[in-house]
Amino acid sequence: MLTKYLKHNTPKLRKTGKARKRCRRCLRIGGHINKYGLHLCRQCFRDIATKIGFKQYS
């Protein structure tokens, strides 16, 4: 009986808009950094920036 309802309640695949771009690490939608193919939110970028080769200047 459950499969009948699950078939009609699946989320729609987005082709455009805000909800299409998500963070690879935490799946957050807001604060997305797409530059250089990073696909991270700004919070995750701050956490792992030095590990992926970015340098922080004062």
ZIGIGI-V564116 format. One record per pair of residues at least 12 apart in sequence whose ideal C-beta (glycine too) atoms are under 10 Angstrom apart, sorted by the first residue. I is the first residue (numbers start at 0). GAP is how many residues later the second one is. If there is no record, write none. Layout:
i:I gap:GAP
i:I gap:GAP
This chain:
i:16 gap:12
i:17 gap:12
i:17 gap:14
i:19 gap:12
i:20 gap:12
i:20 gap:13
i:20 gap:18
i:20 gap:20
i:21 gap:17
i:21 gap:18
i:21 gap:19
i:22 gap:15
i:22 gap:16
i:22 gap:17
i:22 gap:18
i:22 gap:19
i:22 gap:20
i:22 gap:21
i:22 gap:22
i:23 gap:14
i:23 gap:15
i:23 gap:16
i:23 gap:17
i:23 gap:20
i:24 gap:14
i:24 gap:15
i:24 gap:16
i:24 gap:18
i:24 gap:19
i:24 gap:20
i:24 gap:22
i:24 gap:23
i:25 gap:14
i:25 gap:15
i:25 gap:17
i:25 gap:18
i:25 gap:21
i:26 gap:14
i:27 gap:12
i:27 gap:13
i:27 gap:14
i:27 gap:15
i:27 gap:16
i:28 gap:12
i:29 gap:12
i:29 gap:13
i:30 gap:12
i:30 gap:13
i:30 gap:14
i:31 gap:13
i:32 gap:12
i:35 gap:16
i:35 gap:18
i:37 gap:14
i:37 gap:16
i:39 gap:12
